[in-house]
Amino acid sequence: MMRFGPNRLHVAENRDTTFSYNTATPFYAQTATTAELTHRIGRAWDVVLKGAFVNLAYHGGTQSGSDRVQQVGTGGGYLIGRTFRLGVDVDYYKRSTFNTTSQAYNGLRAGLSISYGMPQ
């Protein structure tokens, strides 16, 4: 995480193995690269831009291959005190799949978030 003025940039890489719901591909390795830029407006308000690329590499069973998920989003939040944040987010997801039994999809997702803990 880097801070420069009222901005904070957080970039992360994550890799994990997860069980699949599909018996033809019983598990997959998930590799995710995420980035989030937060711009503080005044003391309490912020605006967030974020994106992610996720690769789901399926192994085992009768099939193997990779699904890809792309995400872009934006949001905003209000900081109450130094450690409590209320937020609203809107994200667009697009998933492409190699597997005929899986569903490719794309669409918007909106939600509310509550964060607390370390000073924001």
C-alpha positions in Angstrom: 0.0 0.0 0.0 1.3 3.4 -1.0 0.0 6.8 0.2 0.7 10.0 -1.7 -1.2 13.1 -0.5 -4.9 12.4 -0.2 -4.6 9.2 -2.3 -3.9 5.6 -1.3 -3.0 2.8 -3.8 -3.3 -0.8 -2.8 -2.2 -3.6 -5.2 -2.4 -7.3 -4.2 -1.6 -10.7 -5.7 -3.3 -13.7 -4.2 -3.1 -17.4 -5.0 -5.1 -20.2 -3.4 -6.5 -23.6 -4.0 -10.3 -24.0 -3.7 -12.8 -26.9 -4.1 -15.2 -26.7 -7.0 -18.9 -27.4 -7.0 -18.4 -29.3 -10.3 -17.5 -33.0 -9.9 -15.8 -33.0 -13.4 -13.3 -30.5 -12.0 -13.1 -31.1 -8.3 -10.7 -28.2 -7.4 -9.0 -25.1 -8.9 -6.1 -22.8 -8.3 -7.3 -19.2 -8.1 -4.8 -16.4 -9.0 -6.1 -12.9 -8.4 -4.5 -9.5 -9.1 -6.4 -6.6 -7.6 -5.8 -2.8 -7.5 -7.7 -0.1 -5.6 -7.2 3.6 -5.7 -8.8 5.6 -2.9 -9.0 9.4 -3.0 -9.9 11.2 0.2 -12.2 14.2 -0.2 -11.9 16.3 3.0 -11.8 14.6 6.3 -14.7 12.2 6.0 -15.5 11.4 2.4 -13.7 9.2 -0.1 -14.0 7.9 -3.7 -12.7 4.5 -4.8 -11.7 3.0 -8.2 -10.9 -0.7 -8.4 -10.2 -3.5 -10.7 -9.3 -7.2 -10.6 -8.2 -10.0 -12.9 -8.8 -13.5 -11.6 -7.8 -16.8 -13.3 -9.5 -20.0 -12.1 -7.3 -22.9 -13.3 -9.3 -26.2 -12.9 -7.4 -29.5 -12.3 -8.2 -33.1 -11.7 -11.3 -35.1 -12.6 -12.2 -35.5 -16.3 -11.6 -31.9 -17.4 -9.1 -29.1 -17.0 -8.9 -25.6 -18.2 -9.2 -22.0 -17.1 -12.0 -19.5 -16.4 -11.3 -15.8 -16.3 -13.0 -13.1 -14.3 -12.6 -9.4 -14.9 -13.9 -6.8 -12.5 -14.0 -3.0 -12.6 -15.8 -0.8 -10.1 -16.3 2.4 -8.2 -17.6 3.5 -4.9 -17.7 6.0 -2.2 -17.6 6.1 1.5 -18.1 8.2 4.7 -15.7 7.9 7.6 -17.2 8.2 11.1 -14.5 8.9 13.6 -11.1 7.4 12.7 -12.0 3.7 12.5 -15.6 3.2 11.2 -16.5 3.6 7.4 -19.8 3.3 5.6 -19.5 2.6 1.9 -21.5 2.1 -1.3 -20.0 0.1 -4.2 -20.9 -0.7 -7.8 -18.9 -3.3 -9.7 -19.1 -4.8 -13.2 -18.1 -8.5 -13.5 -17.4 -10.5 -16.7 -16.6 -14.2 -16.5 -15.5 -16.3 -19.5 -15.4 -20.0 -19.2 -13.8 -23.0 -20.9 -16.3 -25.5 -19.5 -19.6 -26.2 -21.2 -21.2 -27.0 -17.8 -20.2 -23.7 -16.3 -22.0 -20.5 -17.0 -20.2 -17.4 -18.5 -21.8 -14.2 -17.2 -21.5 -10.5 -17.0 -23.4 -7.9 -15.1 -23.5 -5.2 -12.4 -23.4 -5.8 -8.7 -24.1 -3.1 -6.1 -23.8 -3.2 -2.4 -23.2 -1.5 0.9 -20.2 -2.0 3.1 -19.2 -1.4 6.7 -15.5 -1.3 7.7 -13.9 -0.8 11.1 -10.6 -1.4 12.8 -7.4 0.3 12.0 -7.5 4.1 11.5 -8.5 4.8 7.9 
